[in-house]
Amino acid sequence: MPPEYDPGHYTILVLGASVAQQIAVNFNYQKTTFPPETNLVFYLEDYLNSNWISPNGKPFRVINAAVPGSHQPVNFIAAGLFADLADEVISIEGFNEHYGVGRRDRLETPSVLWRQLALPTVSPFKYFLFRKLNGIFNLPKSNILTYSSVYFALSNLFNEFKASSEQESHKALTAFPIYPEDFSKEKREKAFLESYKKYVKLTNNILRDQKKNYTLFIQPSPLYGKKLTNEEIVLAGADLSERKANYLKITEALKSLKDQVDIESLEDIFE
């Protein structure tokens, strides 16, 4: 992160979560994540400088302020912290937020990743090890490994540890407000969506006050517009209809702000 605004560049600040980060970070990072033959390496700064001329005629510079595993109001906070470094701000969001629709957690409650890292007994190394093991010991039932008695025993032990960790995580979050028990699911959904729209508008207001160009891109998802193959349905391991409905509620909430915020939808990418 540069210490101050650089007039020698046209600087774009990128907000969002993991998808936004993957296009905002440099090639060296991405090449350690995606093998070149996958054609998944894409660096926004390089693409812009190779194909476009910036509004001020200076080279483009992209600053990554995206935080993997996060959701609003993290973008709102990042805009307040770093907008003075940029000429333009873009956010790619709307997917991680859909997980919270209808739940008792408020939008301001940190995502699962940050809950785990916030625990004093869980180091970042232990957390990411936990994530890797979670993938190994929660394979689809179609995987041949699941028929192994050794796998079955280790999987049970891991899931007992996981349940214990989640209980500790829940205790650590007692300071975060949740919706009251007598709040119906419909009320929770409405309150959550209104909170989301509030932070989008606040983000826009901060940037407008600083005379920064701002565009919000609705993050696309295979939940919408993509017909899943039988193999993908097995790998998903669950009925995705509710998640699809929640994702569409998020996108509709964002589209309702188009008269106030520059919002572009990328939903049709998977069609």
Solvent accessible surface area in square Angstrom, and as a share of the most:
residue,aa,sasa,rsa
1,M,119,0.53
2,P,33,0.21
3,P,133,0.84
4,E,121,0.54
5,Y,86,0.33
6,D,41,0.21
7,P,92,0.58
8,G,33,0.31
9,H,46,0.20
10,Y,11,0.04
11,T,2,0.01
12,I,13,0.07
13,L,0,0.00
14,V,0,0.00
15,L,0,0.00
16,G,3,0.03
17,A,10,0.08
18,S,43,0.28
19,V,60,0.35
20,A,0,0.00
21,Q,33,0.15
22,Q,67,0.30
23,I,41,0.21
24,A,4,0.03
25,V,22,0.12
26,N,73,0.37
27,F,66,0.27
28,N,114,0.59
29,Y,104,0.40
30,Q,2,0.01
31,K,113,0.48
32,T,117,0.68
33,T,69,0.40
34,F,40,0.17
35,P,64,0.40
36,P,90,0.57
37,E,136,0.61
38,T,59,0.34
39,N,134,0.69
40,L,104,0.52
41,V,35,0.20
42,F,83,0.35
43,Y,33,0.13
44,L,21,0.10
45,E,40,0.18
46,D,66,0.34
47,Y,94,0.36
48,L,24,0.12
49,N,68,0.35
50,S,80,0.52
51,N,86,0.44
52,W,156,0.55
53,I,157,0.80
54,S,8,0.05
55,P,105,0.66
56,N,65,0.33
57,G,52,0.50
58,K,89,0.38
59,P,74,0.46
60,F,15,0.06
61,R,72,0.26
62,V,13,0.07
63,I,10,0.05
64,N,45,0.23
65,A,11,0.08
66,A,7,0.05
67,V,45,0.26
68,P,44,0.28
69,G,23,0.22
70,S,3,0.02
71,H,32,0.14
72,Q,0,0.00
73,P,18,0.11
74,V,47,0.27
75,N,5,0.02
76,F,50,0.21
77,I,94,0.48
78,A,8,0.06
79,A,0,0.00
80,G,42,0.40
81,L,115,0.57
82,F,54,0.23
83,A,0,0.00
84,D,79,0.41
85,L,14,0.07
86,A,0,0.00
87,D,29,0.15
88,E,38,0.17
89,V,0,0.00
90,I,20,0.10
91,S,0,0.00
92,I,14,0.07
93,E,6,0.03
94,G,0,0.00
95,F,35,0.14
96,N,34,0.17
97,E,5,0.02
98,H,1,0.00
99,Y,105,0.40
100,G,14,0.13
101,V,5,0.03
102,G,6,0.06
103,R,113,0.41
104,R,85,0.31
105,D,29,0.15
106,R,86,0.31
107,L,2,0.01
108,E,60,0.27
109,T,7,0.04
110,P,38,0.24
111,S,21,0.13
112,V,80,0.46
113,L,24,0.12
114,W,94,0.33
115,R,39,0.14
116,Q,9,0.04
117,L,45,0.22
118,A,72,0.56
119,L,10,0.05
120,P,130,0.82
121,T,104,0.60
122,V,29,0.17
123,S,46,0.30
124,P,83,0.52
125,F,150,0.63
126,K,116,0.49
127,Y,2,0.01
128,F,106,0.44
129,L,85,0.42
130,F,27,0.11
131,R,132,0.48
132,K,148,0.63
133,L,58,0.29
134,N,45,0.23
135,G,46,0.44
136,I,89,0.45
137,F,29,0.12
138,N,74,0.38
139,L,49,0.24
140,P,30,0.19
141,K,177,0.75
142,S,78,0.51
143,N,52,0.27
144,I,145,0.74
145,L,95,0.47
146,T,34,0.20
147,Y,168,0.64
148,S,42,0.27
149,S,92,0.59
150,V,100,0.58
151,Y,26,0.10
152,F,130,0.54
153,A,52,0.40
154,L,84,0.42
155,S,13,0.09
156,N,66,0.34
157,L,115,0.57
158,F,15,0.06
159,N,53,0.27
160,E,119,0.53
161,F,117,0.49
162,K,51,0.21
163,A,49,0.38
164,S,59,0.38
165,S,15,0.10
166,E,84,0.38
167,Q,118,0.52
168,E,84,0.38
169,S,9,0.06
170,H,132,0.59
171,K,127,0.54
172,A,53,0.41
173,L,21,0.11
174,T,110,0.64
175,A,94,0.73
176,F,74,0.31
177,P,78,0.49
178,I,78,0.39
179,Y,4,0.02
180,P,59,0.37
181,E,147,0.66
182,D,127,0.66
183,F,61,0.25
184,S,49,0.32
185,K,84,0.36
186,E,123,0.55
187,K,113,0.48
188,R,43,0.16
189,E,24,0.11
190,K,141,0.60
191,A,29,0.23
192,F,6,0.02
193,L,30,0.15
194,E,86,0.38
195,S,22,0.14
196,Y,0,0.00
197,K,36,0.15
198,K,89,0.38
199,Y,25,0.09
200,V,0,0.00
201,K,71,0.30
202,L,66,0.33
203,T,0,0.00
204,N,14,0.07
205,N,74,0.38
206,I,46,0.23
207,L,1,0.00
208,R,146,0.53
209,D,117,0.61
210,Q,67,0.30
211,K,181,0.77
212,K,39,0.17
213,N,88,0.45
214,Y,17,0.06
215,T,18,0.10
216,L,0,0.00
217,F,53,0.22
218,I,0,0.00
219,Q,17,0.07
220,P,23,0.14
221,S,2,0.01
222,P,59,0.37
223,L,20,0.10
224,Y,63,0.24
225,G,33,0.32
226,K,70,0.30
227,K,190,0.80
228,L,49,0.25
229,T,74,0.43
230,N,125,0.64
231,E,124,0.56
232,E,59,0.26
233,I,89,0.45
234,V,70,0.40
235,L,111,0.55
236,A,46,0.35
237,G,62,0.60
238,A,67,0.52
239,D,115,0.60
240,L,37,0.19
241,S,71,0.45
242,E,96,0.43
243,R,82,0.30
244,K,83,0.35
245,A,42,0.32
246,N,14,0.07
247,Y,0,0.00
248,L,53,0.26
249,K,71,0.30
250,I,0,0.00
251,T,0,0.00
252,E,99,0.45
253,A,10,0.08
254,L,0,0.00
255,K,68,0.29
256,S,67,0.43
257,L,6,0.03
258,K,105,0.44
259,D,124,0.64
260,Q,83,0.37
261,V,4,0.02
262,D,72,0.37
263,I,6,0.03
264,E,81,0.36
265,S,41,0.26
266,L,55,0.27
267,E,11,0.05
268,D,92,0.47
269,I,103,0.52
270,F,70,0.29
271,E,140,0.63
